[in-house]
Amino acid sequence: MGNKDNASIALLNEIKQLQEDLAQARENRQTLEALQESEVRFRGLAESSPALIFVLQNNRLRYVNPKFFVLTEYSEEEYLVMEFWEFIHPDFQDSVKSKALAWQRGENQFEKYEMKLLNRSGKEIWVEIYANPIQYEGQPALIGSLFDISERKHFEEALRQSEVLYRTIFETTGTAMMIFDKDLSISLVNSEFEELSGYCKEEIENSMKWPIFVHPDDRERMIEYHQQRRIDPELAPSHYEFRLLDKEQKTKDIFITVDLIPGTSDSVVSFMDITERKKAEAQVKYLSFNDKLTGLYNRAFFEEELSRLDTERQLPLSLIIGDVNGLKLINDALGHESGDRLLRKAAEILRKSCRKEDIIARWGGDEFIILLPKTKAHCAERICERIQEKSQSSGDFPIPISISLGTASKNDSLQDVQAIIKEAEDKMYRNKLLESKSARSSFLLSLQQTLWAKSHETEEHCQHVKELAEQLGVRMGLPESELDDLRLLAVLHDVGNIAIPNEILDKPAPLSPEEWEIVKKHPETGYRIALTLPELAPIAGAILAHHERWDGKGYPLGLKAEEIPLISRILAIIDAFDVMISGRPYKKALSIAEVRNEIRKCAGTQFDPKLVKIFCKLI
């Protein structure tokens, strides 16, 4: 092959190389054009994007879209010389730097992050940022987008404040409150409901259902209201009462207000504890129909029931009227508290003697009335007999309980029921007159027995005192009528002691000044008792004066010398003799000689000196 061929090969190689160079050039031009076209598209998208697009490299912004200038208010000249962190709110700078480093390492890609920017005017702007690592001009960089979420954050803050406000109201309203859903599951309660129910929030919220707090007898009604409210709120009442069960299963009366939360199927409920109010209402109702002292029905209720039951269907309609004997005497002698106890005891006897369907009422002061529907006269009489039997067997009262009774029956619808009441009342007063002497005798005997029991004295001892007083009276030449009064006074002069508490009478030590004042009232109590009984009335004044002294230093009136009734002066010596010779819990007994000397010492001061001389000759 000659030089020409070599030249041809070289030429071909040069052409091939040129072709390759041309092809490469053509390819490079196409790539460049593609890059240029891609950049144009990127810039078009970036510059028309509602988001702020940026490229961050070496802590500086290498590219920003026009949204940057709108949002930050900085010019192109300014941002090119500023570090990226200068745009970030101080509260977020450290966290954003940490995030940026993670993004540059390729971590947490596509993760959004919320932060605040500061614009040129110092305004805080909430943004949501996304960023990913790229190569920018051959160097690592971050490309990111920022979305202005200030409006959303302001809305969220307003919502949060609204929630705080309503939660504060929910917690501080002063009323127990609850929210539960359509399945009755409780989502929220306040502290007032915790106190009302006895449960804590952690036990209730998202764990318990509303009906568990409802009394079983009210539960079906409450669930029905709940279901109706979700069909049509107008179908169910929004205010009503029910009974709530607390943690200890105690029942509380509640006034409830319930409504649906707008736009939801949840119910919001407020609870008002009206337990005390209901008790007060029940008490008012009870007192409007019942006698406060005895617990029986009162006259107003009885008259209503009488009007209701005064029909032919209730015939025969029988009535019993009863009057408690001795109430005034008990009030005067033992005080009104004892009188009240007598009335309560009488009411208890009536209750135990009657049937459940019978209507027993306190008719007035010491009178009671019993209404017996569908009861024949002989059945009413049997009830009267039961009352008398139970009265006689009542042994836990200081005097016998006596109730005078009268009964009458309405057998024809034409009879006037008021006439029947009058008939029963007349019979009761007639029986009271017939029984009065027997009742007084029984009362006198009871007084004596009570007095002996309280003073721990025997009947024989009292008989001895009576005989001694009688001997002195005979020696004084008293007529028989005054001797009778003296004998009675010797036995019942201390009748007022029945009102003195046993702990004072039996006290083994000397009495205190306060206790002495109580003891010194017994002559007045005895006087009042005597005045109420015809058998004792003649000695009422002597009972009152039996602790007076010859020198006027006695009690209760301070009488002296012959101002004091004679039988009281006689009894004063006999009574003192009895005390000294018998002894008391706080003082030992004396001998006859010692007693005689003591009585003589007191002649002219405590005792009538003339009577002392005569008495000392008797002992």
SENU-818123 format. One line per 4 residues: number of its first residue (from 1); their letters; for each residue y, x, z of C-alpha. Coordinates in Angstrom, 3 decimals, always signed. Example, Ala and Ser with C-alpha at 12.3 -4.5 7.8 and 13.67 -1.06 7.14 Angstrom:
% SENU-818123
1> AS> -4.500/+12.300/+7.800; -1.060/+13.670/+7.140;
% end
This chain:
% SENU-818123
1> MGNK> +0.000/+0.000/+0.000; +3.322/+1.440/-1.054; +6.783/+1.412/+0.460; +7.566/-1.894/-1.201;
5> DNAS> +4.806/-3.694/+0.654; +5.936/-2.259/+3.915; +9.365/-3.489/+3.216; +8.017/-6.962/+2.402;
9> IALL> +6.055/-7.132/+5.659; +9.080/-6.050/+7.608; +11.122/-8.685/+5.819; +8.533/-11.345/+6.581;
13> NEIK> +8.486/-10.334/+10.211; +12.237/-10.483/+10.330; +12.147/-13.953/+8.752; +9.478/-15.071/+11.216;
17> QLQE> +11.448/-13.730/+14.093; +14.544/-15.401/+12.755; +12.617/-18.629/+12.364; +11.385/-18.265/+15.922;
21> DLAQ> +14.844/-17.414/+17.072; +16.177/-20.376/+15.183; +13.485/-22.599/+16.692; +14.262/-21.269/+20.169;
25> AREN> +17.926/-21.713/+19.572; +17.271/-25.216/+18.322; +15.169/-25.919/+21.512; +17.788/-24.407/+23.840;
29> RQTL> +20.461/-26.484/+22.162; +18.403/-29.628/+22.664; +17.833/-28.737/+26.359; +21.495/-28.075/+26.843;
33> EALQ> +22.351/-31.301/+25.135; +19.794/-33.084/+27.349; +21.290/-31.495/+30.435; +24.746/-32.378/+29.302;
37> ESEV> +23.630/-35.932/+28.574; +21.878/-36.131/+32.009; +24.985/-34.843/+33.739; +27.094/-37.400/+31.910;
41> RFRG> +24.719/-40.154/+33.014; +24.701/-38.815/+36.642; +28.479/-38.643/+36.734; +28.716/-42.097/+35.223;
45> LAES> +26.363/-43.515/+37.842; +27.907/-41.529/+40.717; +31.480/-42.324/+39.813; +30.815/-46.042/+39.387;
49> SPAL> +28.586/-46.264/+42.498; +29.810/-48.330/+45.497; +28.292/-45.579/+47.687; +29.919/-42.268/+48.474;
53> IFVL> +27.892/-39.602/+46.607; +28.171/-35.974/+47.643; +26.562/-32.566/+47.163; +26.606/-30.295/+50.197;
57> QNNR> +26.058/-26.573/+49.929; +26.820/-23.940/+52.526; +28.582/-26.497/+54.739; +31.039/-27.390/+51.986;
61> LRYV> +31.200/-30.319/+49.634; +30.572/-29.118/+46.092; +30.791/-32.538/+44.537; +32.050/-35.943/+45.642;
65> NPKF> +32.488/-39.155/+43.684; +35.710/-41.183/+43.605; +34.498/-43.386/+46.474; +34.992/-40.329/+48.704;
69> FVLT> +38.740/-40.315/+48.116; +38.996/-44.060/+48.765; +36.986/-43.885/+51.968; +38.317/-40.632/+53.464;
73> EYSE> +41.872/-40.713/+52.041; +41.636/-36.923/+51.402; +42.647/-35.416/+48.040; +40.444/-33.165/+45.880;
77> EEYL> +42.496/-30.145/+46.837; +42.013/-30.899/+50.538; +38.279/-31.544/+50.591; +37.510/-28.361/+48.607;
81> VMEF> +38.840/-26.194/+51.427; +37.372/-28.243/+54.310; +33.992/-27.912/+55.928; +31.772/-30.965/+55.772;
85> WEFI> +31.684/-31.325/+59.587; +35.415/-31.930/+59.683; +34.774/-35.372/+58.212; +32.201/-36.257/+60.893;
89> HPDF> +33.159/-37.984/+64.131; +32.773/-35.530/+67.074; +30.194/-37.758/+68.729; +27.858/-37.279/+65.752;
93> QDSV> +28.487/-33.691/+64.594; +25.582/-32.089/+66.470; +23.069/-34.722/+65.451; +24.187/-34.635/+61.794;
97> KSKA> +23.839/-30.828/+61.706; +20.327/-31.155/+63.087; +19.497/-33.792/+60.492; +20.935/-31.690/+57.679;
101> LAWQ> +18.760/-28.730/+58.589; +15.708/-30.975/+58.637; +16.608/-32.431/+55.247; +17.078/-28.936/+53.796;
105> RGEN> +13.584/-28.064/+54.976; +12.292/-31.118/+53.165; +11.616/-33.060/+56.366; +12.352/-36.720/+56.982;
109> QFEK> +13.100/-37.365/+53.312; +14.320/-40.820/+52.413; +15.144/-41.456/+56.094; +18.433/-43.208/+56.626;
113> YEMK> +20.746/-42.378/+59.477; +23.826/-44.088/+60.904; +26.922/-42.208/+61.994; +30.693/-42.366/+62.045;
117> LLNR> +33.207/-40.558/+59.783; +36.852/-39.893/+60.564; +39.241/-40.431/+57.633; +42.565/-38.711/+57.112;
121> SGKE> +44.333/-41.388/+59.223; +41.899/-40.906/+62.098; +40.182/-44.236/+61.448; +36.536/-44.400/+62.447;
125> IWVE> +34.220/-45.484/+59.637; +30.600/-46.375/+60.223; +28.320/-45.139/+57.385; +24.634/-45.053/+56.605;
129> IYAN> +23.566/-41.702/+55.105; +20.606/-40.695/+52.930; +20.074/-37.035/+51.833; +17.495/-34.910/+50.019;
133> PIQY> +17.295/-31.155/+49.168; +18.081/-30.002/+45.579; +18.892/-26.822/+43.684; +22.517/-26.791/+42.714;
137> EGQP> +23.612/-24.007/+40.371; +20.545/-22.068/+41.381; +21.171/-22.400/+45.124; +19.684/-24.783/+47.764;
141> ALIG> +21.832/-27.790/+48.451; +21.726/-31.385/+49.716; +22.525/-34.423/+47.664; +23.312/-37.523/+49.672;
145> SLFD> +24.837/-40.945/+49.652; +26.959/-42.699/+52.226; +27.265/-46.465/+52.467; +30.181/-47.979/+54.327;
149> ISER> +28.575/-50.230/+56.981; +31.692/-50.731/+59.113; +31.798/-54.457/+58.460; +28.137/-54.838/+59.405;
153> KHFE> +28.636/-52.749/+62.558; +31.669/-54.789/+63.526; +29.595/-57.934/+63.063; +26.764/-56.421/+65.101;
157> EALR> +29.213/-55.424/+67.830; +30.699/-58.913/+67.838; +27.181/-60.314/+68.010; +26.332/-57.918/+70.842;
161> QSEV> +29.443/-58.857/+72.757; +28.663/-62.506/+72.153; +25.146/-61.950/+73.441; +26.525/-60.091/+76.472;
165> LYRT> +28.970/-62.924/+77.052; +26.334/-65.647/+76.835; +23.837/-63.626/+78.865; +26.539/-63.136/+81.501;
169> IFET> +27.192/-66.867/+81.473; +23.434/-67.476/+81.582; +23.108/-65.191/+84.601; +26.254/-66.171/+86.498;
173> TGTA> +26.497/-69.887/+85.854; +25.370/-70.609/+89.430; +22.605/-72.850/+88.120; +18.964/-72.001/+87.549;
177> MMIF> +18.352/-71.689/+83.783; +15.467/-71.165/+81.406; +14.779/-70.855/+77.676; +11.378/-71.775/+76.264;
181> DKDL> +10.016/-72.222/+72.753; +8.257/-75.084/+71.010; +4.917/-73.871/+72.424; +6.427/-74.120/+75.937;
185> SISL> +6.276/-70.333/+76.404; +9.169/-69.106/+78.552; +11.249/-66.337/+76.978; +14.129/-66.070/+79.416;
189> VNSE> +15.071/-67.096/+82.963; +18.017/-66.121/+85.147; +18.122/-64.884/+88.728; +18.909/-68.380/+90.037;
193> FEEL> +15.603/-69.603/+88.625; +13.855/-66.676/+90.304; +15.249/-67.884/+93.619; +14.387/-71.507/+92.876;
197> SGYC> +10.807/-70.822/+91.787; +9.911/-67.869/+94.005; +8.676/-65.892/+90.958; +10.348/-62.775/+89.551;
201> KEEI> +11.391/-62.505/+85.892; +8.622/-60.066/+85.060; +6.050/-62.650/+86.158; +7.642/-65.434/+84.121;
205> ENSM> +9.148/-64.166/+80.872; +6.714/-64.080/+77.927; +3.848/-64.681/+80.372; +4.102/-68.212/+81.740;
209> KWPI> +4.467/-71.661/+80.201; +6.978/-74.217/+81.355; +4.553/-76.991/+82.537; +3.113/-74.737/+85.260;
213> FVHP> +6.317/-75.412/+87.237; +6.043/-79.203/+86.873; +4.365/-81.421/+89.469; +1.096/-82.801/+88.022;
217> DDRE> +2.356/-86.397/+88.342; +5.413/-85.555/+86.193; +3.748/-83.191/+83.713; +2.641/-85.727/+81.083;
221> RMIE> +6.114/-87.292/+80.975; +7.797/-83.888/+80.585; +5.513/-82.804/+77.725; +6.119/-86.144/+75.984;
225> YHQQ> +9.890/-85.590/+76.210; +9.410/-82.077/+74.790; +7.508/-83.392/+71.782; +9.932/-86.271/+71.165;
229> RRID> +12.909/-83.892/+71.252; +11.456/-81.912/+68.338; +10.926/-85.050/+66.276; +14.363/-86.458/+67.020;
233> PELA> +16.593/-85.211/+69.855; +17.826/-88.760/+70.366; +14.330/-89.906/+71.373; +14.196/-87.886/+74.594;
237> PSHY> +16.666/-87.996/+77.491; +18.705/-84.857/+78.054; +19.229/-85.547/+81.793; +16.562/-86.705/+84.215;
241> EFRL> +14.825/-85.929/+87.494; +11.413/-84.399/+88.122; +9.523/-82.518/+90.824; +9.191/-78.741/+90.538;
245> LDKE> +6.418/-76.675/+92.128; +7.465/-73.245/+93.352; +5.259/-70.190/+93.874; +4.134/-71.477/+97.282;
249> QKTK> +3.306/-74.858/+95.708; +6.122/-76.515/+97.620; +7.666/-79.518/+95.885; +11.386/-79.567/+95.092;
253> DIFI> +13.369/-82.458/+93.646; +15.242/-81.290/+90.533; +17.907/-82.748/+88.268; +17.361/-81.223/+84.809;
257> TVDL> +19.614/-80.881/+81.750; +17.805/-79.854/+78.558; +18.818/-79.440/+74.916; +17.763/-77.594/+71.768;
261> IPGT> +19.553/-74.368/+70.890; +21.248/-75.070/+67.519; +19.363/-73.654/+64.540; +16.213/-73.000/+66.591;
265> SDSV> +13.273/-74.867/+68.062; +13.923/-73.337/+71.495; +15.028/-75.405/+74.482; +17.661/-74.287/+76.970;
269> VSFM> +17.325/-75.884/+80.388; +19.426/-75.944/+83.539; +18.050/-76.983/+86.923; +19.884/-78.410/+89.925;
273> DITE> +17.980/-78.482/+93.214; +18.638/-81.951/+94.675; +15.958/-81.798/+97.368; +18.420/-82.013/+100.251;
277> RKKA> +20.367/-84.746/+98.493; +17.171/-86.755/+97.977; +16.271/-86.294/+101.637; +19.734/-87.485/+102.613;
281> EAQV> +19.383/-90.489/+100.288; +15.981/-91.270/+101.774; +17.463/-90.943/+105.258; +20.324/-93.285/+104.370;
285> KYLS> +17.846/-95.742/+102.874; +15.620/-95.424/+105.931; +18.515/-96.013/+108.312; +19.700/-98.981/+106.267;
289> FNDK> +16.309/-100.659/+106.849; +15.104/-99.063/+110.084; +16.245/-98.862/+113.670; +17.171/-95.255/+114.415;
293> LTGL> +15.921/-95.310/+118.016; +12.489/-96.926/+117.648; +11.702/-96.343/+113.976; +10.937/-100.075/+113.570;
297> YNRA> +12.650/-102.194/+110.929; +16.167/-103.354/+111.814; +17.491/-106.890/+111.900; +19.039/-106.708/+108.409;
301> FFEE> +15.720/-105.731/+106.819; +13.851/-108.343/+108.849; +16.160/-111.111/+107.667; +15.682/-110.014/+104.031;
305> ELSR> +11.900/-110.040/+104.457; +12.031/-113.384/+106.248; +13.969/-114.854/+103.329; +11.468/-113.340/+100.847;
309> LDTE> +8.373/-114.488/+102.729; +9.621/-117.947/+103.687; +7.538/-119.564/+100.954; +4.638/-121.988/+100.846;
313> RQLP> +2.281/-119.200/+99.774; +2.826/-117.382/+103.078; +2.066/-120.392/+105.320; +1.252/-120.541/+108.130;
317> LSLI> +4.124/-118.176/+108.979; +4.124/-117.149/+112.640; +6.746/-115.358/+114.707; +6.657/-113.483/+118.005;
321> IGDV> +9.817/-112.637/+119.943; +9.612/-110.138/+122.802; +12.104/-109.011/+125.446; +11.590/-105.780/+127.393;
325> NGLK> +12.048/-106.390/+131.113; +13.931/-103.965/+133.336; +15.905/-102.101/+130.664; +19.205/-102.407/+132.546;
329> LIND> +17.539/-101.229/+135.737; +16.078/-98.181/+133.959; +19.426/-97.388/+132.328; +21.232/-97.654/+135.683;
333> ALGH> +18.587/-95.878/+137.736; +17.222/-93.198/+135.447; +19.874/-92.984/+132.768; +20.092/-94.191/+129.197;
337> ESGD> +17.734/-91.496/+127.963; +14.969/-93.064/+130.075; +16.037/-96.497/+128.824; +15.678/-95.258/+125.267;
341> RLLR> +12.243/-93.890/+126.120; +11.269/-97.307/+127.466; +12.315/-98.964/+124.197; +10.404/-96.377/+122.138;
345> KAAE> +7.334/-96.929/+124.301; +7.617/-100.688/+123.865; +7.915/-100.222/+120.086; +4.779/-98.053/+120.126;
349> ILRK> +2.889/-100.780/+122.019; +3.982/-103.386/+119.465; +2.897/-101.187/+116.542; -0.527/-100.553/+118.048;
353> SCRK> -1.005/-104.245/+118.800; -0.114/-105.563/+115.340; -1.680/-105.360/+111.908; -0.441/-103.166/+109.054;
357> EDII> +0.916/-106.132/+107.109; +2.912/-107.480/+110.054; +6.655/-106.820/+110.020; +7.986/-105.569/+113.374;
361> ARWG> +11.732/-105.240/+113.909; +14.161/-104.530/+116.678; +16.059/-107.792/+116.934; +18.796/-106.554/+119.262;
365> GDEF> +19.286/-104.535/+122.495; +15.990/-105.059/+124.320; +14.557/-107.736/+121.992; +11.940/-107.352/+119.272;
369> IILL> +10.674/-109.779/+116.656; +7.424/-109.807/+114.702; +6.852/-111.661/+111.415; +3.232/-112.644/+110.766;
373> PKTK> +2.642/-113.986/+107.214; -0.429/-116.170/+106.662; -1.159/-116.164/+110.394; -2.186/-119.203/+112.438;
377> AHCA> -0.830/-119.878/+115.904; -4.017/-118.875/+117.736; -3.996/-115.485/+115.913; -0.396/-114.953/+117.021;
381> ERIC> -1.439/-115.739/+120.593; -4.203/-113.119/+120.416; -1.628/-110.524/+119.261; +0.524/-111.474/+122.284;
385> ERIQ> -2.490/-110.911/+124.549; -3.073/-107.473/+123.011; +0.586/-106.572/+123.631; +0.310/-107.567/+127.296;
389> EKSQ> -2.948/-105.631/+127.735; -1.505/-102.475/+126.221; +1.671/-102.832/+128.311; -0.330/-102.988/+131.547;
393> SSGD> -2.453/-99.979/+130.584; +0.525/-97.802/+129.680; +0.401/-95.254/+132.479; +2.741/-92.567/+131.111;
397> FPIP> +5.994/-94.251/+132.180; +7.494/-94.171/+135.706; +7.516/-97.973/+136.026; +5.206/-100.642/+134.563;
401> ISIS> +6.215/-101.733/+131.075; +6.709/-105.494/+130.957; +7.481/-107.483/+127.808; +8.155/-111.231/+127.954;
405> LGTA> +6.829/-112.893/+124.788; +7.258/-116.173/+122.942; +5.584/-117.335/+119.741; +5.944/-120.186/+117.249;
409> SKND> +4.487/-121.027/+113.822; +5.750/-122.655/+110.642; +2.968/-124.753/+109.123; +4.948/-126.965/+106.737;
413> SLQD> +7.311/-125.811/+103.990; +9.808/-128.457/+105.087; +10.236/-126.840/+108.514; +13.365/-124.750/+108.997;
417> VQAI> +12.381/-121.151/+109.746; +15.488/-120.726/+111.930; +14.220/-123.564/+114.102; +10.901/-121.691/+114.398;
421> IKEA> +12.778/-118.573/+115.573; +14.662/-120.701/+118.137; +11.394/-122.176/+119.373; +9.830/-118.715/+119.840;
425> EDKM> +12.982/-117.497/+121.581; +13.020/-120.463/+123.991; +9.381/-119.848/+124.885; +10.131/-116.173/+125.492;
429> YRNK> +13.000/-116.977/+127.909; +10.864/-119.554/+129.695; +8.083/-117.012/+130.156; +10.634/-114.444/+131.316;
433> LLES> +11.756/-116.783/+134.125; +8.179/-117.522/+135.138; +7.217/-113.855/+135.123; +10.407/-112.500/+136.712;
437> KSAR> +9.259/-112.708/+140.350; +5.907/-111.170/+139.539; +7.577/-108.477/+137.438; +9.999/-107.620/+140.275;
441> SSFL> +7.170/-107.422/+142.792; +5.267/-105.164/+140.443; +8.374/-103.084/+139.936; +8.996/-102.730/+143.680;
445> LSLQ> +5.413/-101.627/+144.243; +5.734/-99.162/+141.385; +8.960/-97.781/+142.865; +7.228/-97.163/+146.189;
449> QTLW> +4.253/-95.456/+144.553; +6.505/-93.328/+142.352; +8.616/-92.372/+145.349; +5.561/-91.375/+147.392;
453> AKSH> +4.232/-89.314/+144.499; +7.519/-87.462/+143.994; +7.994/-86.751/+147.714; +4.282/-85.954/+148.240;
457> ETEE> +4.271/-88.432/+151.154; +1.408/-90.776/+152.064; +1.655/-94.476/+152.678; +0.666/-93.793/+156.333;
461> HCQH> +3.562/-91.369/+156.746; +6.046/-93.894/+155.314; +4.622/-96.537/+157.620; +5.245/-94.195/+160.593;
465> VKEL> +8.906/-93.695/+159.574; +9.305/-97.462/+159.219; +7.813/-98.082/+162.670; +10.032/-95.417/+164.260;
469> AEQL> +13.133/-96.955/+162.673; +12.013/-100.395/+163.816; +11.555/-99.136/+167.408; +15.091/-97.756/+167.462;
473> GVRM> +16.400/-100.998/+165.953; +14.617/-103.095/+168.576; +15.953/-100.830/+171.342; +19.447/-101.445/+169.858;
477> GLPE> +18.831/-105.202/+170.059; +19.121/-105.880/+166.303; +18.362/-109.421/+165.094; +15.231/-109.988/+163.006;
481> SELD> +17.122/-110.183/+159.728; +18.661/-106.728/+160.296; +15.300/-105.387/+161.405; +13.868/-106.580/+158.057;
485> DLRL> +16.628/-104.738/+156.220; +16.013/-101.619/+158.356; +12.280/-101.689/+157.615; +12.993/-101.974/+153.858;
489> LAVL> +15.622/-99.232/+154.055; +13.198/-96.918/+155.883; +10.753/-97.203/+152.989; +13.134/-97.226/+149.975;
493> HDVG> +16.301/-95.401/+151.128; +15.436/-92.447/+148.826; +14.578/-94.652/+145.855; +17.232/-92.750/+143.866;
497> NIAI> +15.001/-89.671/+144.025; +12.946/-91.027/+141.128; +15.772/-89.789/+138.868; +15.648/-86.217/+140.249;
501> PNEI> +13.464/-83.760/+138.309; +10.275/-82.713/+140.125; +11.123/-79.029/+139.729; +14.127/-79.586/+142.006;
505> LDKP> +12.303/-81.739/+144.557; +9.389/-79.282/+144.724; +11.440/-76.085/+144.652; +10.066/-73.699/+147.338;
509> APLS> +13.393/-71.849/+147.687; +16.840/-73.123/+148.739; +18.594/-75.163/+146.063; +21.408/-73.768/+143.957;
513> PEEW> +24.876/-75.413/+144.110; +24.184/-77.122/+140.769; +20.844/-78.454/+142.023; +22.472/-79.737/+145.206;
517> EIVK> +24.940/-81.700/+143.109; +22.024/-83.370/+141.336; +20.287/-84.178/+144.634; +23.500/-85.606/+146.126;
521> KHPE> +23.631/-88.225/+143.360; +20.478/-89.995/+144.563; +22.258/-92.427/+146.965; +24.360/-93.717/+144.051;
525> TGYR> +21.273/-94.023/+141.828; +19.437/-95.888/+144.591; +22.460/-98.176/+145.063; +22.426/-99.131/+141.364;
529> IALT> +18.685/-99.795/+141.438; +19.025/-102.009/+144.531; +21.780/-104.085/+142.962; +19.529/-105.007/+140.033;
533> LPEL> +16.756/-106.376/+142.305; +17.388/-109.441/+144.483; +14.888/-108.122/+147.038; +16.869/-104.881/+147.483;
537> APIA> +20.415/-106.145/+146.972; +21.018/-106.779/+150.739; +20.438/-103.071/+151.519; +22.263/-101.635/+148.488;
541> GAIL> +25.262/-100.610/+150.605; +23.024/-99.063/+153.279; +21.182/-97.048/+150.624; +24.520/-95.768/+149.305;
545> AHHE> +25.627/-94.712/+152.815; +22.420/-93.220/+154.238; +23.736/-89.632/+153.815; +27.166/-90.273/+155.295;
549> RWDG> +28.055/-88.372/+158.538; +29.649/-89.561/+161.788; +32.461/-87.008/+161.291; +33.199/-88.180/+157.743;
553> KGYP> +31.834/-85.050/+156.034; +28.860/-86.751/+154.387; +28.436/-88.074/+150.852; +29.030/-89.801/+148.512;
557> LGLK> +32.040/-91.726/+149.939; +32.974/-89.657/+152.998; +32.684/-92.624/+155.398; +32.913/-91.880/+159.134;
561> AEEI> +31.965/-93.386/+162.491; +31.485/-97.137/+162.400; +32.603/-97.371/+158.745; +28.990/-96.420/+158.065;
565> PLIS> +26.586/-99.420/+158.181; +24.579/-99.442/+161.442; +21.182/-99.370/+159.743; +22.359/-96.358/+157.705;
569> RILA> +23.342/-94.555/+160.952; +19.946/-95.378/+162.438; +18.143/-94.176/+159.331; +20.183/-90.931/+159.231;
573> IIDA> +18.644/-89.910/+162.587; +15.134/-91.064/+161.607; +15.374/-89.307/+158.239; +16.557/-86.030/+159.813;
577> FDVM> +13.762/-86.264/+162.404; +11.229/-86.764/+159.599; +12.513/-83.774/+157.607; +12.456/-81.407/+160.604;
581> ISGR> +9.120/-82.542/+162.020; +7.382/-82.521/+158.592; +9.028/-79.480/+157.034; +9.984/-78.962/+153.400;
585> PYKK> +8.909/-76.451/+150.693; +11.856/-74.252/+151.656; +11.811/-74.803/+155.493; +8.952/-74.783/+158.044;
589> ALSI> +8.291/-77.727/+160.388; +9.746/-77.762/+163.955; +8.226/-78.933/+167.239; +9.283/-82.191/+168.930;
593> AEVR> +11.313/-80.264/+171.504; +13.050/-78.224/+168.784; +13.805/-81.388/+166.835; +15.235/-83.129/+169.921;
597> NEIR> +17.537/-80.161/+170.576; +18.719/-80.061/+166.935; +19.496/-83.786/+166.907; +21.441/-83.518/+170.197;
601> KCAG> +23.461/-80.611/+168.779; +24.529/-82.838/+165.896; +25.580/-85.806/+168.045; +29.203/-86.647/+167.286;
605> TQFD> +29.256/-84.635/+164.094; +26.361/-85.694/+161.893; +24.971/-88.552/+164.019; +26.254/-91.492/+166.056;
609> PKLV> +26.215/-90.029/+169.604; +25.248/-93.387/+171.149; +22.246/-93.689/+168.836; +21.231/-90.078/+169.559;
613> KIFC> +20.903/-90.804/+173.284; +18.746/-93.861/+172.665; +16.561/-92.082/+170.062; +15.952/-89.029/+172.250;
617> KLI> +14.514/-91.312/+174.907; +12.021/-92.659/+172.318; +10.521/-89.262/+171.393;
% end
